[in-house]
Amino acid sequence: MHSSSSAEKPKLLTLAWPIFVEQALRMLIAIVDTFMVSHISDSAVAGVSVSSQIVICFIIIFNFIGIGSSVVITHHLGANDRAGADKIAATAISTNLWMGLAASLIVCLFSAPLLRVMQLPETLMPYAQPFLAIMGGTLFMEAINMSISAVLRAHKHTKDAMYVTLVQNVVNITGVCVVIFGLFGCPKMGVVGVASVGVISRIVASLALWFLLQYRTHLRLRARDLVEFSRERLGRILRIGLPGAGENLSYWLAFMLVTTFIARLGGDSLAIQSYTLQIQRLVMLFSISLGLGTEILIGYLIGAGQFEEAYHELLKSLKIGFAVSTGLILIVALVAPWLLGWFTSDAAILAGGVWLLRLSILLEPGRVFNVVVINSLRAAGDVYFPIQMAFLSMWCVWVPLAWFLGLYLGWGLTGMWLAMIIDEWLRGVLMYRRWTKRQWVQHAERARAHVVAGPEIEPSI
């Protein structure tokens, strides 16, 4: 392996805005696929939706390698240790490759049993099974794409992942239109065609990312780099990545459980929740993007041993995040009736959605505290406190309080959203307190010690 780069301190805005666009484009792929599949039938949408949930579960698993490798690479780059950064990148890519191949084999061979575990009605199986077999059978490409994107972001090339996702969107939208509507003499291929186009867009993204990996970082991976593993390097990636993925998985499971509470309120409540989240997600993407950008910046500073500067950079990011997210959600709340009118004309659903978007004025500032500080703690190597507080708050506060306020007291969606607001603010305040008390510094010192100690002496396995 060979590479070259500089350890110049990155700029937050330069990092964050391409991440925001990339995440928005990824969300657009799912929205476009759902919209196009709806032209087949509602049953097709339902079947594809269940299959997509299985694919998302595996993507969450792959993501912990991306989370961990990105942080560890920034530590090495901040310390001007390019050789160490390259070794971590090679370990991340090879690990996700083999995990992806295993996942692809499992999903391809057992797509039908997996769908039956999800209690999918047999009438939906003709739509869901081929979609899952095709998309799940190529999960290894998604795994590789995620790890390479994480490496590029760690090297400050956040625009590259954005451009690749843009190209992937163009390929996906064009291809899906062709196979759904039978354009240019192509037969209408239905769900199989949509999945096939998804695979083609993944291949295009993989080729582009491999090229950019070599062009931007000058990283040259040999065949042996994909089969040799270092326990020490993989352990450092997992130490950061597993808690981060565990926190994301915990949130997803808690959210799914609260959704079952909402389902008890009836179809209108589910529709209100769905439409509100679609609109609110744009504001949430800003918090996520700012958090990821701050994580990269803090990681560089930790690697360089500049702990005091890292402390103040986080506080500056919080001020920006609080101001922008509050401004965005205020605008959304102001034009909520117009925005929701694009989705529905039902007066009751409109009124409920407008109320929830206005409640979000309390939610989004708390989410900024939570997301941005958690990412910074992770970049500093303080990974266990966030997941401990996540489990405690989500399962001892959010979920039981959502049931108590929403169902037991009969406050409905308002009660369940109040529970979510309390959870976000509770975790946000706890994370902020940990940062300001500098309880993360000892973890940052330990993380930096791994970098300055030089190459590990443990053999590959």
C-alpha positions in Angstrom: 0.0 0.0 0.0 1.1 3.5 -0.8 -0.5 6.9 -0.3 0.1 10.6 0.2 -1.8 13.4 1.8 -1.7 16.4 4.1 -2.9 16.7 7.7 -4.2 20.2 7.3 -7.0 20.9 9.7 -10.4 20.6 7.8 -13.1 23.2 7.7 -16.4 22.3 9.2 -18.6 23.9 6.5 -16.5 22.3 3.7 -17.0 18.9 5.3 -20.7 19.2 6.3 -22.5 20.5 3.3 -21.5 17.7 0.9 -22.5 15.2 3.6 -25.9 16.9 3.8 -26.4 16.7 0.0 -25.2 13.1 -0.1 -27.6 12.0 2.7 -30.5 13.9 1.0 -29.7 12.1 -2.3 -29.7 8.7 -0.6 -33.1 9.5 0.9 -34.2 10.5 -2.6 -33.3 7.0 -4.0 -35.8 5.4 -1.6 -38.5 7.9 -2.2 -38.2 7.6 -6.0 -38.2 3.8 -5.8 -41.4 3.8 -3.7 -43.1 6.3 -6.0 -42.2 4.3 -9.1 -43.2 1.0 -7.6 -46.6 2.5 -6.6 -47.4 2.6 -10.4 -47.3 -1.3 -10.3 -49.6 -1.8 -7.3 -50.1 -1.1 -3.6 -49.2 -4.7 -3.0 -45.9 -4.2 -4.8 -45.1 -1.2 -2.6 -45.9 -3.3 0.5 -43.7 -6.2 -0.6 -40.8 -4.0 -1.5 -41.1 -2.1 1.7 -40.7 -5.3 3.8 -37.8 -6.5 1.7 -36.1 -3.1 2.1 -36.3 -3.4 5.9 -34.3 -6.6 5.8 -31.7 -4.9 3.5 -31.5 -1.9 5.9 -30.8 -4.3 8.9 -27.7 -5.6 7.1 -26.7 -2.0 6.1 -26.8 -1.0 9.8 -24.4 -4.0 10.5 -22.0 -2.8 7.8 -22.1 0.7 9.0 -20.3 0.0 12.3 -17.1 -0.7 10.2 -17.6 2.7 8.5 -18.2 4.5 11.7 -15.1 3.0 13.5 -12.7 3.2 10.5 -13.5 6.9 9.8 -12.7 7.9 13.4 -9.5 5.9 13.7 -8.3 7.1 10.2 -8.8 10.7 11.3 -6.7 10.1 14.4 -3.8 8.8 12.2 -4.1 11.6 9.7 -4.2 14.3 12.4 -1.0 12.8 13.7 0.6 12.8 10.2 0.7 9.0 10.2 -0.4 8.2 6.7 0.9 4.6 6.8 -1.2 3.9 9.8 -4.3 5.4 8.2 -3.7 3.3 5.1 -3.6 0.1 7.2 -6.8 1.0 8.9 -8.5 1.7 5.5 -7.3 -1.7 4.1 -8.7 -3.5 7.2 -12.0 -1.7 7.0 -12.5 -2.4 3.3 -11.5 -6.1 3.5 -13.7 -6.7 6.6 -16.8 -5.2 4.9 -16.0 -7.1 1.7 -16.1 -10.5 3.5 -19.0 -9.5 5.7 -20.9 -8.4 2.6 -20.2 -11.6 0.7 -21.5 -13.6 3.7 -24.6 -11.4 3.9 -25.2 -11.7 0.1 -25.0 -15.5 0.2 -27.4 -15.7 3.2 -30.0 -13.3 1.7 -29.8 -14.8 -1.8 -30.3 -18.4 -0.5 -32.8 -17.7 2.2 -34.8 -14.8 0.9 -38.1 -16.5 1.2 -37.6 -17.9 4.8 -36.4 -14.4 5.9 -39.6 -12.8 4.5 -41.8 -15.4 6.2 -40.0 -14.6 9.5 -41.2 -11.0 8.9 -44.8 -12.5 8.7 -45.1 -11.4 5.1 -48.5 -12.5 3.6 -48.0 -15.1 0.8 -49.9 -12.9 -1.6 -47.0 -10.4 -1.4 -44.3 -12.9 -1.9 -44.1 -12.7 -5.7 -43.1 -9.0 -5.3 -40.9 -9.2 -2.2 -38.9 -12.4 -2.8 -37.3 -11.5 -6.2 -36.6 -8.0 -5.0 -34.9 -9.2 -1.9 -32.9 -11.9 -3.7 -31.6 -9.5 -6.2 -30.9 -6.5 -3.9 -29.8 -8.7 -1.0 -27.6 -10.8 -3.2 -25.5 -7.8 -4.1 -25.2 -6.5 -0.5 -21.4 -7.0 -0.7 -21.2 -4.1 -3.1 -23.1 -1.9 -0.7 -20.8 -3.0 2.1 -17.7 -2.0 0.0 -19.2 1.3 -1.0 -19.9 2.2 2.6 -16.4 1.5 3.7 -14.8 3.4 0.8 -17.1 6.3 1.4 -16.0 6.4 5.0 -12.3 6.4 4.0 -12.9 9.2 1.6 -14.7 11.3 4.2 -12.0 10.7 6.7 -9.5 12.1 4.1 -11.7 15.2 3.9 -13.0 14.3 0.4 -16.7 14.6 1.4 -17.7 16.0 -2.0 -16.6 12.8 -3.8 -19.2 10.7 -1.9 -21.8 13.3 -2.8 -20.9 13.3 -6.5 -21.0 9.5 -6.6 -24.4 9.4 -4.9 -25.7 12.0 -7.4 -24.6 9.9 -10.4 -26.1 6.8 -8.6 -29.4 8.8 -8.4 -29.4 9.7 -12.1 -28.7 6.1 -13.1 -31.4 4.8 -10.7 -34.1 7.3 -11.7 -33.5 6.9 -15.4 -33.3 3.1 -15.2 -36.4 2.7 -13.1 -38.4 4.9 -15.4 -37.4 2.8 -18.3 -38.3 -0.6 -16.7 -41.5 0.6 -15.1 -43.0 2.4 -18.1 -41.3 0.3 -20.8 -39.5 3.3 -22.5 -37.2 3.0 -25.5 -38.7 -0.4 -26.4 -37.7 -2.0 -23.1 -40.3 -4.4 -21.7 -42.1 -3.5 -18.5 -40.1 -5.5 -15.9 -41.9 -4.5 -12.7 -40.3 -5.2 -9.3 -37.5 -7.3 -10.9 -36.6 -4.4 -13.1 -36.5 -2.0 -10.2 -34.1 -4.3 -8.3 -32.0 -4.9 -11.4 -31.6 -1.1 -11.9 -30.6 -0.8 -8.2 -27.9 -3.4 -8.8 -26.6 -1.5 -11.8 -26.5 1.8 -9.9 -24.5 0.0 -7.1 -22.0 -1.3 -9.7 -21.6 2.3 -11.1 -21.1 3.6 -7.6 -18.6 0.9 -6.8 -16.5 1.6 -9.9 -16.5 5.3 -9.2 -15.6 4.9 -5.6 -12.7 2.5 -6.3 -11.3 5.0 -8.8 -11.7 8.0 -6.4 -10.1 6.0 -3.6 -6.9 5.5 -5.7 -7.1 9.0 -7.3 -7.7 11.0 -4.2 -5.8 9.1 -1.5 -3.3 7.2 -3.8 -4.1 4.1 -1.8 -3.1 1.0 -3.6 -4.7 -2.2 -2.2 -3.0 -5.5 -3.1 -4.9 -8.9 -3.1 -3.1 -9.9 0.1 -4.5 -6.7 1.8 -8.0 -8.2 1.3 -7.3 -11.5 3.0 -4.9 -10.5 5.8 -6.3 -9.2 9.1 -4.7 -7.6 12.1 -6.5 -8.2 15.4 -5.2 -5.0 16.7 -6.4 -2.8 13.9 -9.8 -4.6 13.6 -10.1 -4.3 17.4 -9.6 -0.5 17.3 -12.2 -0.2 14.5 -14.7 -2.3 16.4 -14.1 -0.5 19.7 -15.4 2.7 18.0 -17.9 1.2 15.5 -19.8 -1.4 17.5 -21.1 1.0 20.2 -22.0 3.5 17.5 -23.9 0.9 15.5 -25.5 -0.4 18.7 -26.8 3.0 19.5 -28.3 3.3 16.0 -29.8 -0.1 16.2 -31.3 0.6 19.6 -32.9 3.8 18.3 -34.3 1.9 15.3 -35.8 -0.8 17.5 -37.3 1.7 20.0 -38.8 3.7 17.1 -40.3 0.5 15.6 -41.9 -0.4 19.0 -43.3 3.1 19.4 -44.7 2.8 15.9 -46.7 -0.2 17.1 -48.2 2.0 19.8 -49.1 4.5 17.1 -50.7 1.7 15.0 -53.1 1.1 17.9 -54.4 4.6 17.4 -55.5 3.8 13.8 -54.6 4.4 10.2 -55.0 8.2 10.4 -52.4 8.4 13.1 -50.0 6.3 11.1 -50.5 8.5 8.1 -49.9 11.7 10.2 -46.7 10.2 11.6 -45.5 9.1 8.1 -46.1 12.5 6.4 -44.7 14.5 9.3 -41.5 12.4 9.3 -41.0 12.8 5.6 -41.0 16.6 6.0 -39.1 16.7 9.3 -36.4 14.5 7.9 -34.9 17.4 5.9 -34.2 19.3 9.2 -32.9 16.1 10.8 -30.5 15.6 7.9 -28.9 18.9 8.8 -28.2 17.7 12.3 -26.8 14.4 11.1 -24.5 16.1 8.5 -23.2 18.7 11.0 -22.6 15.8 13.5 -20.6 13.8 10.9 -18.6 16.9 9.8 -17.8 17.8 13.4 -16.8 14.2 14.0 -14.2 14.3 11.2 -12.9 17.7 12.5 -12.6 16.5 16.1 -10.9 13.3 15.0 -8.2 15.3 13.3 -7.6 17.4 16.3 -7.5 14.4 18.7 -4.9 12.8 16.5 -2.9 16.0 16.5 -3.1 16.1 20.3 -5.0 19.5 20.2 -7.6 18.7 22.9 -8.3 22.2 23.9 -9.0 23.3 20.3 -11.3 20.2 19.9 -13.2 21.3 23.0 -13.9 24.7 21.6 -14.7 23.5 18.1 -17.5 21.3 19.4 -19.0 24.3 21.2 -18.8 26.4 18.0 -20.5 23.6 16.1 -23.3 23.4 18.6 -24.0 27.2 18.3 -24.2 26.8 14.5 -26.4 23.7 14.8 -28.7 25.2 17.3 -29.3 28.4 15.3 -29.7 26.8 11.9 -31.9 23.8 13.0 -34.1 26.2 15.0 -34.4 28.5 12.1 -35.2 25.6 9.7 -37.9 24.1 11.9 -39.5 27.5 12.5 -39.8 28.0 8.7 -41.2 24.4 8.3 -43.7 25.0 11.1 -44.8 28.3 9.5 -45.5 26.7 6.1 -46.6 23.3 7.4 -50.1 23.4 6.0 -48.7 24.1 2.5 -46.1 21.4 2.8 -48.5 18.7 4.1 -50.9 19.7 1.3 -48.6 18.0 -1.2 -49.2 14.7 0.5 -52.9 14.8 1.5 -56.1 16.8 1.4 -57.7 15.1 4.4 -58.5 17.8 6.9 -57.9 15.7 10.0 -54.6 14.4 8.8 -53.5 17.9 7.8 -54.4 19.3 11.2 -52.6 16.5 13.0 -49.5 16.9 10.9 -49.3 20.7 11.3 -49.5 20.2 15.1 -46.7 17.7 15.1 -44.5 19.9 13.0 -45.0 22.7 15.4 -44.2 20.5 18.3 -40.9 19.8 16.4 -39.8 23.3 17.3 -39.1 21.8 20.7 -37.6 18.6 19.3 -35.0 19.6 16.7 -32.8 21.8 18.9 -32.5 18.9 21.4 -31.6 16.6 18.6 -28.7 18.9 17.6 -27.3 18.7 21.1 -27.7 14.9 21.0 -26.3 14.1 17.6 -23.4 16.6 17.4 -22.0 15.9 20.9 -22.4 12.1 20.6 -20.4 12.2 17.3 -17.7 14.3 18.9 -17.5 12.0 21.9 -17.1 9.1 19.6 -14.3 11.0 17.7 -12.6 11.5 21.0 -12.7 7.8 21.8 -15.4 8.1 24.5 -17.8 5.5 23.0 -19.4 3.6 25.9 -21.0 6.5 27.7 -23.2 7.5 24.7 -24.5 3.9 24.2 -25.2 3.4 27.9 -27.2 6.6 28.1 -29.0 5.7 24.8 -30.2 2.4 26.2 -31.1 4.0 29.5 -33.0 6.9 28.0 -34.7 5.1 25.0 -35.9 2.1 26.9 -36.5 3.6 30.4 -37.8 7.0 29.3 -38.9 7.2 25.6 -40.6 3.9 25.1 -42.5 3.6 28.5 -43.3 7.3 28.5 -44.7 7.0 24.9 -47.0 4.2 26.1 -48.0 6.0 29.3 -48.7 9.4 27.7 -49.9 8.2 24.3 -52.0 5.2 25.2 -52.6 5.1 29.0 -53.4 8.8 29.4 -54.9 9.0 25.9 -52.9 11.9 24.7 -52.3 10.0 21.4 -49.6 11.2 19.0 -49.0 14.4 21.1 -48.1 12.2 24.1 -45.8 10.0 22.1 -44.0 13.0 20.5 -43.6 14.6 23.9 -41.9 11.4 25.1 -39.5 11.6 22.1 -38.8 15.3 22.9 -37.9 14.4 26.5 -35.6 11.6 25.3 -33.7 13.8 22.9 -33.2 16.6 25.4 -32.3 14.3 28.2 -29.6 12.6 26.2 -28.5 15.9 24.7 -28.0 17.5 28.1 -26.2 14.5 29.5 -23.8 14.4 26.5 -23.2 18.2 26.7 -22.5 17.9 30.4 -19.9 15.1 29.8 -18.2 17.3 27.2 -18.0 20.4 29.2 -16.7 18.5 32.2 -14.0 17.1 29.9 -14.6 13.6 31.0 -13.8 12.5 27.4 -10.1 13.7 27.7 -8.8 10.5 29.2 -10.3 8.5 26.3 -8.8 10.9 23.8 -5.4 10.5 25.4 -5.7 6.8 25.1 -6.8 7.0 21.5 -3.9 9.2 20.6 -1.5 6.9 22.4 -2.4 4.1 20.0 -1.4 6.4 17.1 1.9 7.8 18.4 3.0 4.3 19.6 3.7 3.4 16.0 2.9 0.2 14.1 1.4 -2.6 16.0 3.6 -5.6 16.7 0.7 -8.1 16.6 0.8 -10.4 13.5 -1.9 -10.5 10.9 -4.4 -13.3 11.1 
